[in-house]
């Protein structure tokens, strides 16, 4: 039989717990480092999108709404705006022009009694009165300028700044602009990246915005979408004025109105920094999430690019630290002693695991383990390093993750090493300078006769045949066609 998945038996009670993992983020949908690798490999933006989002179409569509409201800061009692590169004008929703702010000048907007009070840098109240109210909101409109929103920490260089009073003393501040202008301010990948990676990111970021507008607008923020990574990192005009910002603008313009749809519908297009080599189906990461046919687990064969700092990682915690960090999810089970009974997705991410303490146990979602301990990803192993690295990782990627999840650490043997997977083993033969995926009947027979300790030695290659397969080894061959015979040199 092929190697069965390791049961991941509980670790022994230990003073410390080391978490070995790979990837950064939730691992659902597009992987940004994986996209960079695929772009370098020669893939086009549409092909990359379709790889990460199963069964989707990429087509040009006008936005569901002509503009999008981006939540910059919420529940503010006072906000500071500065005119940069030109003036801006305060205007009320009903058309009243209050004042024009010259370039280089700053104004403070405070919420007083459910109205807007505007003061200069010296404290003078503009117009000696308060303005507008809940049904007559305030806008700061650019006149060929940028507006520095100090409380947000970035510039608005497209669209306008809008205020929305939420109480007698508080208001939300949003940027209102066309969707294409919004996408030019999304800062999710470096401007220096491969142009195809930038175009791919632009398509996905635009798709996310369309989904927010048409399907799931934000609530509680006077906005359609947040400027934080709760949605997408948006930094306004600072993205365009950053080094090589023109390359990002070109990517947005090149993909204008291109979006992802599934069965004709705008859909949620999550993405993360690194999948660690394999993405995951959404409900295997967030069990309570709605099913999404386009968010399946897929191999991410180019995620292991040199720039990726999270190809693999490890974190060590004392038992006391683990107990304290996980208590909100486990309750009072005493000092954590071990983890057992893992449930994993196709990528190896932990769906659930039983956390055992000195006074009880609790089944906890893998995402909650990640959150509680501040891990990079829920694709982790405890006190066992099952990460796929080196030449074995290169082979694994080249065969499109076909061996499945790793079920053992890398094991050194005379003349090489191997690692076990759900479907077979990958062997590195240093003498022959080969890396071979052994599986099925050939692997079964190989193990039956003693594997690498037998006179066959280590594998050199695996060859598929019309009715079976052949394994070539340092010291002979195994042919299964369909019965298996062993020949020694």
C-alpha positions as CSV (number, residue, x, y, z in Angstrom):
1,X,0.0,0.0,0.0
2,X,1.1,3.6,-0.5
3,X,2.3,5.5,2.6
4,X,-0.8,6.2,4.6
5,X,-1.3,9.7,6.0
6,X,0.5,10.1,9.3
7,X,-2.1,10.0,12.1
8,X,-0.3,13.0,13.7
9,X,-0.4,11.3,17.1
10,X,-0.4,13.7,20.1
11,X,3.0,15.1,21.0
12,X,4.4,14.2,24.3
13,X,3.9,16.6,27.2
14,X,6.5,19.3,26.8
15,X,7.6,22.6,28.4
16,X,7.8,24.2,25.0
17,X,5.8,24.0,21.8
18,X,7.4,24.7,18.4
19,X,5.0,25.4,15.5
20,X,6.5,24.7,12.1
21,X,4.6,26.3,9.3
22,X,4.5,27.8,5.8
23,X,2.6,30.7,4.2
24,X,1.3,34.0,5.5
25,X,-2.3,34.9,5.7
26,X,-5.5,32.8,5.3
27,X,-4.3,30.9,2.2
28,X,-7.6,31.3,0.4
29,X,-7.8,32.4,-3.3
30,X,-4.8,34.2,-4.9
31,X,-1.3,34.0,-3.5
32,X,0.6,37.2,-4.1
33,X,4.1,35.6,-4.1
34,X,2.7,32.7,-6.1
35,X,1.4,35.2,-8.6
36,X,4.9,36.8,-8.8
37,X,6.4,33.4,-9.5
38,X,3.8,32.5,-12.2
39,X,4.3,35.8,-13.9
40,X,8.0,35.2,-14.1
41,X,7.2,31.7,-15.5
42,X,5.4,33.4,-18.4
43,X,1.7,33.1,-17.4
44,X,-0.7,35.9,-18.3
45,X,-2.9,37.7,-15.8
46,X,-6.1,36.0,-16.9
47,X,-4.5,32.6,-16.7
48,X,-3.2,33.3,-13.2
49,X,-6.6,34.5,-12.0
50,X,-8.3,31.4,-13.3
51,X,-5.8,29.2,-11.6
52,X,-6.5,30.6,-8.2
53,X,-10.3,31.0,-8.6
54,X,-11.8,27.9,-10.0
55,X,-14.3,28.1,-12.8
56,X,-14.3,31.9,-13.1
57,X,-14.4,34.2,-16.1
58,X,-12.4,37.4,-16.5
59,X,-14.4,40.0,-18.5
60,X,-14.8,43.7,-18.8
61,X,-17.7,45.2,-16.9
62,X,-18.8,48.7,-15.9
63,X,-18.8,49.1,-12.1
64,X,-22.1,48.4,-10.3
65,X,-22.0,52.0,-9.0
66,X,-20.3,55.0,-10.6
67,X,-18.3,55.7,-7.4
68,X,-17.1,53.9,-4.3
69,X,-16.9,55.3,-0.7
70,X,-13.7,54.2,1.0
71,X,-13.7,54.4,4.8
72,X,-10.5,56.3,5.8
73,X,-11.1,56.8,9.5
74,X,-14.2,56.2,11.6
75,X,-15.8,57.8,14.7
76,X,-13.6,60.9,14.8
77,X,-14.4,63.9,16.9
78,X,-11.8,66.0,15.0
79,X,-10.0,65.6,11.7
80,X,-7.1,67.6,10.2
81,X,-6.8,68.3,6.5
82,X,-4.0,70.1,4.6
83,X,-4.1,71.4,1.0
84,X,-1.1,70.0,-0.9
85,X,0.0,71.2,-4.4
86,X,-3.1,73.4,-4.8
87,X,-6.3,74.5,-2.9
88,X,-9.3,72.6,-1.9
89,X,-12.8,73.8,-1.1
90,X,-15.2,73.0,1.7
91,X,-18.7,72.5,0.3
92,X,-21.9,71.3,2.0
93,X,-24.1,68.5,0.5
94,X,-26.8,71.0,-0.3
95,X,-24.4,73.2,-2.3
96,X,-23.3,75.9,0.1
97,X,-19.6,76.8,-0.5
98,X,-18.0,77.5,2.9
99,X,-14.4,78.4,2.2
100,X,-11.4,77.6,-0.1
101,X,-8.2,76.4,1.7
102,X,-5.0,77.7,0.0
103,X,-2.1,75.3,-0.8
104,X,0.0,74.6,2.2
105,X,-2.7,75.6,4.7
106,X,-4.4,73.3,7.3
107,X,-7.9,73.2,8.6
108,X,-9.4,71.2,11.5
109,X,-12.9,69.8,11.3
110,X,-14.6,69.1,14.6
111,X,-18.1,67.7,15.3
112,X,-19.9,70.0,17.7
113,X,-23.5,69.4,18.6
114,X,-24.1,67.3,15.5
115,X,-22.7,70.0,13.2
116,X,-19.3,70.8,11.6
117,X,-17.0,73.4,13.1
118,X,-14.0,74.3,10.9
119,X,-11.0,76.1,12.4
120,X,-7.7,77.4,11.0
121,X,-4.3,76.6,12.3
122,X,-4.5,79.6,14.6
123,X,-7.8,78.4,16.1
124,X,-10.1,80.9,14.2
125,X,-13.5,79.5,13.6
126,X,-14.3,79.7,9.8
127,X,-17.5,81.8,9.4
128,X,-17.8,82.2,13.2
129,X,-20.4,79.4,13.2
130,X,-21.0,75.7,12.8
131,X,-22.2,74.2,9.5
132,X,-24.4,71.5,8.1
133,X,-25.5,68.4,10.0
134,X,-26.6,64.8,9.6
135,X,-28.7,65.7,6.5
136,X,-26.2,68.2,5.1
137,X,-22.8,66.6,5.1
138,X,-19.5,68.3,4.5
139,X,-17.2,67.7,1.5
140,X,-13.6,68.7,0.8
141,X,-13.3,69.0,-3.0
142,X,-9.9,69.2,-4.6
143,X,-9.0,71.9,-7.1
144,X,-6.1,70.2,-8.9
145,X,-4.6,69.4,-5.5
146,X,-4.1,66.6,-3.0
147,X,-5.6,66.5,0.5
148,X,-3.5,65.3,3.3
149,X,-5.7,63.5,5.9
150,X,-3.5,63.6,8.9
151,X,-5.6,61.2,11.0
152,X,-5.5,58.6,8.2
153,X,-1.8,59.3,7.3
154,X,-2.2,59.5,3.5
155,X,-3.2,61.8,0.7
156,X,-6.4,61.8,-1.4
157,X,-5.4,62.7,-4.9
158,X,-8.5,61.5,-6.7
159,X,-12.1,62.1,-5.9
160,X,-13.0,64.0,-2.7
161,X,-13.1,63.7,1.0
162,X,-16.6,63.3,2.6
163,X,-17.7,63.5,6.2
164,X,-20.7,61.7,7.6
165,X,-21.9,62.7,11.1
166,X,-22.8,59.6,13.2
167,X,-23.5,61.4,16.6
168,X,-23.4,64.8,18.2
169,X,-19.6,64.5,18.6
170,X,-18.4,62.0,16.0
171,X,-18.2,61.5,12.2
172,X,-16.8,59.0,9.7
173,X,-14.4,60.2,7.0
174,X,-14.5,58.7,3.6
175,X,-12.9,59.1,0.2
176,X,-15.4,59.2,-2.6
177,X,-14.2,58.4,-6.1
178,X,-14.7,56.3,-9.3
179,X,-13.7,52.7,-8.9
180,X,-10.8,52.9,-11.3
181,X,-9.4,55.8,-9.2
182,X,-9.8,53.7,-6.1
183,X,-7.9,50.8,-7.6
184,X,-4.9,53.1,-8.3
185,X,-4.6,53.7,-4.6
186,X,-4.7,50.0,-3.5
187,X,-1.3,49.2,-2.0
188,X,-1.2,45.4,-1.8
189,X,2.0,44.6,-3.8
190,X,5.3,46.5,-4.5
191,X,5.3,48.7,-7.6
192,X,8.5,47.1,-8.7
193,X,7.0,43.6,-9.2
194,X,6.6,41.9,-12.6
195,X,4.1,43.8,-14.8
196,X,1.9,40.7,-15.1
197,X,1.8,40.3,-11.3
198,X,0.7,43.9,-11.0
199,X,-2.0,43.4,-13.7
200,X,-3.3,40.3,-11.9
201,X,-3.4,42.2,-8.6
202,X,-5.3,45.0,-10.3
203,X,-8.0,42.6,-11.6
204,X,-8.5,41.0,-8.3
205,X,-8.5,44.3,-6.3
206,X,-11.1,45.7,-8.7
207,X,-13.1,42.5,-8.4
208,X,-13.1,42.8,-4.7
209,X,-14.4,46.4,-5.0
210,X,-17.2,45.4,-7.4
211,X,-18.2,42.7,-5.0
212,X,-18.4,45.2,-2.1
213,X,-20.5,47.5,-4.2
214,X,-22.9,45.0,-5.7
215,X,-23.1,42.2,-3.1
216,X,-21.7,43.0,0.3
217,X,-21.2,46.7,1.1
218,X,-19.6,47.5,4.5
219,X,-21.9,48.6,7.4
220,X,-21.1,50.7,10.3
221,X,-18.5,52.9,8.5
222,X,-20.6,55.2,6.2
223,X,-18.6,53.5,3.4
224,X,-18.7,50.7,0.9
225,X,-15.2,49.4,1.7
226,X,-12.5,50.0,4.3
227,X,-9.0,51.3,3.6
228,X,-7.4,48.7,5.9
229,X,-6.5,45.0,5.3
230,X,-9.9,44.1,6.7
231,X,-10.8,44.7,3.1
232,X,-7.8,45.9,1.0
233,X,-4.9,48.2,1.9
234,X,-5.7,51.6,0.3
235,X,-3.3,54.5,0.7
236,X,-4.7,56.8,-1.9
237,X,-2.4,59.0,-4.0
238,X,0.6,57.8,-2.0
239,X,0.6,54.6,-4.0
240,X,0.9,56.5,-7.2
241,X,3.6,58.9,-6.0
242,X,5.7,56.1,-4.5
243,X,8.8,54.9,-6.3
244,X,7.8,53.3,-9.7
245,X,4.2,54.2,-9.0
246,X,3.6,54.7,-12.7
247,X,4.0,51.0,-13.2
248,X,1.0,50.3,-10.9
249,X,-1.0,53.0,-12.6
250,X,-0.1,51.4,-16.0
251,X,-1.3,48.0,-14.6
252,X,-4.6,49.4,-13.5
253,X,-5.1,51.2,-16.9
254,X,-4.1,48.1,-18.8
255,X,-6.8,46.0,-17.1
256,X,-9.5,48.7,-17.0
257,X,-12.8,47.3,-15.9
258,X,-11.6,43.7,-16.0
259,X,-13.1,41.7,-13.2
260,X,-13.7,38.2,-11.9
261,X,-17.1,36.7,-12.2
262,X,-18.5,33.2,-11.4
263,X,-21.7,32.1,-13.2
264,X,-22.2,35.7,-14.2
265,X,-22.0,37.0,-10.6
266,X,-19.6,39.3,-8.9
267,X,-17.8,37.3,-6.2
268,X,-15.6,37.5,-3.2
269,X,-12.0,37.4,-4.3
270,X,-9.8,37.0,-1.2
271,X,-6.0,36.8,-1.5
272,X,-3.1,36.6,0.8
273,X,0.6,37.2,0.8
274,X,1.8,33.5,0.6
275,X,0.1,30.2,0.5
276,X,3.2,28.3,1.4
277,X,2.8,26.2,-1.7
278,X,-0.9,25.3,-1.7
279,X,-4.1,27.3,-1.2
280,X,-7.1,26.1,0.7
281,X,-10.9,25.8,0.3
282,X,-12.6,28.6,2.3
283,X,-14.5,26.4,4.7
284,X,-11.4,24.5,5.7
285,X,-10.0,27.8,7.0
286,X,-13.2,29.4,8.2
287,X,-15.7,26.6,8.9
288,X,-18.6,29.0,9.4
289,X,-18.1,30.7,6.0
290,X,-20.5,30.3,3.2
291,X,-19.5,27.8,0.6
292,X,-17.9,29.3,-2.5
293,X,-17.4,27.0,-5.5
294,X,-14.6,29.2,-6.9
295,X,-12.5,29.1,-3.7
296,X,-11.1,25.6,-3.8
297,X,-7.7,24.3,-2.7
298,X,-5.2,24.5,-5.6
299,X,-1.5,23.8,-5.9
300,X,0.6,27.0,-5.8
301,X,3.8,25.8,-7.5
302,X,5.7,29.1,-7.8
303,X,5.0,30.5,-4.3
304,X,8.6,29.6,-3.3
305,X,10.2,32.7,-4.9
306,X,13.4,34.2,-3.3
307,X,11.6,37.3,-2.1
308,X,9.1,35.3,0.0
309,X,10.1,35.5,3.7
310,X,7.4,33.0,4.7
311,X,8.0,30.0,2.5
312,X,8.6,28.3,5.8
313,X,8.7,29.6,9.4
314,X,8.8,28.4,13.0
315,X,7.7,29.8,16.3
316,X,8.4,28.5,19.8
317,X,6.3,29.2,22.9
318,X,6.3,28.0,26.5
319,X,3.4,25.9,27.7
320,X,2.4,28.8,29.9
321,X,2.4,31.2,26.9
322,X,0.3,28.8,24.8
323,X,-2.1,28.3,27.7
324,X,-2.6,32.0,28.2
325,X,-2.9,32.9,24.5
326,X,-5.5,30.1,23.8
327,X,-7.6,30.5,26.9
328,X,-10.2,32.7,25.1
329,X,-10.8,29.7,22.8
330,X,-10.2,26.7,25.1
331,X,-11.7,28.0,28.4
332,X,-10.0,26.9,31.6
333,X,-8.5,23.5,30.7
334,X,-5.4,24.0,32.8
335,X,-1.9,24.2,31.4
336,X,-1.8,23.0,27.8
337,X,0.0,19.7,27.5
338,X,-0.5,18.6,23.9
339,X,-2.4,18.9,20.6
340,X,-4.1,15.9,19.0
341,X,-6.8,14.7,16.7
342,X,-6.0,17.1,13.9
343,X,-8.4,17.7,11.0
344,X,-6.7,19.2,8.0
345,X,-7.7,20.6,4.6
346,X,-6.1,19.6,1.3
347,X,-3.3,22.0,1.8
348,X,-2.5,20.7,5.2
349,X,-4.0,23.7,7.0
350,X,-5.5,22.9,10.4
351,X,-9.3,22.9,10.3
352,X,-9.7,21.8,13.9
353,X,-7.5,20.3,16.6
354,X,-8.1,19.1,20.2
355,X,-6.1,21.1,22.7
356,X,-5.5,19.0,25.8
357,X,-4.7,20.6,29.2
358,X,-4.2,19.3,32.7
359,X,-7.8,19.8,33.6
360,X,-9.7,19.1,30.4
361,X,-9.6,19.5,26.6
362,X,-11.3,21.5,23.9
363,X,-11.6,21.2,20.1
364,X,-10.4,24.5,18.6
365,X,-10.5,25.8,15.0
366,X,-7.1,26.1,13.4
367,X,-7.8,29.7,12.6
368,X,-8.3,30.4,16.3
369,X,-5.0,28.8,17.1
370,X,-3.4,31.0,14.5
371,X,-5.1,34.1,15.9
372,X,-4.4,33.4,19.5
373,X,-0.7,32.7,19.0
374,X,-0.2,35.2,16.3
375,X,1.0,32.6,13.8
376,X,1.6,33.5,10.2
377,X,-0.9,30.9,8.9
378,X,-3.0,27.9,10.0
379,X,-0.8,25.6,7.9
380,X,1.3,24.4,10.8
381,X,2.6,21.3,12.6
382,X,3.3,21.2,16.3
383,X,6.8,19.9,17.4
384,X,7.1,18.1,14.0
385,X,8.6,19.8,11.0
386,X,6.7,18.5,8.0
387,X,7.5,21.5,5.8
388,X,8.5,20.7,2.2
389,X,11.9,22.3,1.4
390,X,14.9,22.1,-0.9
391,X,15.1,19.7,-3.8
392,X,12.0,17.8,-2.6
393,X,10.0,21.1,-2.7
394,X,11.3,21.8,-6.2
395,X,10.1,18.4,-7.4
396,X,6.8,18.7,-5.5
397,X,6.1,22.0,-7.2
398,X,7.2,20.6,-10.7
399,X,4.6,17.8,-10.4
400,X,1.9,20.2,-9.4
401,X,1.6,19.0,-5.8
402,X,0.3,15.6,-6.9
403,X,1.7,13.7,-3.9
404,X,-0.7,15.6,-1.7
405,X,0.0,16.6,1.9
406,X,3.3,15.8,3.5
407,X,2.9,13.2,6.3
408,X,6.4,13.1,7.6
409,X,9.5,15.2,8.1
410,X,12.4,14.9,5.7
411,X,14.3,11.7,6.5
412,X,18.0,11.3,5.8
413,X,19.4,8.0,4.6
414,X,22.7,6.8,3.2
415,X,23.3,8.6,-0.1
416,X,20.2,10.8,0.0
417,X,16.9,11.6,1.8
418,X,13.1,11.2,1.3
419,X,9.8,12.6,2.6
420,X,6.5,10.8,2.8
421,X,3.3,12.2,1.4
422,X,-0.3,11.2,1.2
423,X,0.5,9.6,-2.1
424,X,3.9,8.1,-2.1
425,X,7.4,9.4,-1.4
426,X,9.8,11.8,-2.9
427,X,13.4,10.6,-2.9
428,X,16.6,12.6,-3.4
429,X,19.5,10.4,-4.7
430,X,22.6,12.4,-4.3
431,X,24.8,9.9,-6.1
432,X,22.6,9.8,-9.2
433,X,21.7,13.5,-8.8
434,X,18.0,12.7,-9.2
435,X,14.8,13.5,-7.4
436,X,12.0,10.9,-7.9
437,X,8.4,10.6,-6.9
438,X,7.8,6.9,-6.1
439,X,4.2,5.7,-5.8
440,X,1.7,3.0,-6.3
441,X,2.6,-0.6,-6.8
442,X,6.2,0.2,-7.6
443,X,6.6,1.9,-4.2
444,X,4.8,-0.9,-2.4
445,X,7.1,-3.6,-3.9
446,X,10.1,-1.5,-3.2
447,X,9.2,-1.2,0.4
448,X,8.3,-4.9,0.6
449,X,11.9,-5.9,-0.4
450,X,13.5,-3.5,2.0
451,X,13.4,-0.1,0.3
452,X,16.6,1.9,0.4
453,X,18.2,-0.7,2.7
454,X,17.9,-3.4,0.1
455,X,20.3,-4.1,-2.8
456,X,18.1,-1.9,-5.0
457,X,19.4,1.2,-3.1
458,X,17.8,4.5,-3.9
459,X,15.5,5.4,-6.7
460,X,16.8,6.9,-9.9
461,X,13.6,7.4,-11.8
462,X,10.0,6.4,-12.2
463,X,8.6,5.6,-15.6
464,X,4.9,5.2,-16.5
465,X,4.0,2.3,-18.8
466,X,0.9,1.5,-20.8
467,X,-0.4,-0.9,-18.2
468,X,1.6,0.0,-15.2
469,X,5.0,1.6,-14.2
470,X,8.6,0.9,-13.8
471,X,11.0,2.1,-11.1
472,X,14.8,2.3,-11.9
473,X,17.1,2.1,-8.9
474,X,20.8,2.2,-8.2
475,X,20.9,-1.6,-8.0
476,X,18.1,-2.8,-10.3
477,X,14.5,-2.3,-11.5
478,X,11.0,-3.0,-10.4
479,X,8.4,-3.4,-13.2
480,X,4.7,-3.6,-12.4
481,X,2.8,-4.3,-15.6
482,X,0.4,-5.2,-13.9
483,X,2.2,-7.7,-11.7
484,X,5.5,-6.7,-10.1
485,X,8.9,-8.2,-10.7
486,X,12.2,-7.2,-9.2
487,X,15.5,-7.4,-11.2
488,X,18.8,-6.7,-9.5
489,X,21.9,-5.6,-11.4
